Amino acid sequence: MARRRGKLNFTPRRRGSGRTLALSAIFFVLALTIAPPIQHYFTQRAQINSLRAQVSSDTKALQEAQKELQLWRDPEYIKSQARERLHFVLPGERQYIVTDSTSRSAQEQSTLVADNVPDNQPWYTRLIASITETGSK
């Protein structure tokens, strides 16, 4: 502290530190005030986009269902599906179903498995043996 012309000479304080602190506090309070609405805005935008995508896919599925409904309104399509799926024939027609004669039938295979399972064992042992026997063929 040196004296100059009769006054005490203090080094001047920075005036910016108080202003900086006040400005920082204002920005902090502003950020705290604005943050939740901004978060809600982005959350709602994501929900809107998700719902739009769902509506789009539902609209596409509806259009496909309407096309299929139009097919089922055609009597010829119904006849072709009955012939294909249910093996229906028109009066006077004969239907032949060709099967592969080289493979064993399910009845023959179950008989072979039943013959190889021991009879004097508990039920769970016979069950495991039948599963093992079936899996090996």
Secondary structure, DSSP 8 states (H G I E B T S, - for coil): -EEETTEEE-----SHHHHHHHHHHHHHHHHHHHHHHHHHHHHHHHHHHHHHHHHHHHHHHHHHHHHHHHHHTSHHHHHHHHHHHH----TT--------SSS--HHHHHHHHHHHS-SSS-HHHHHHHHHHHHHH-
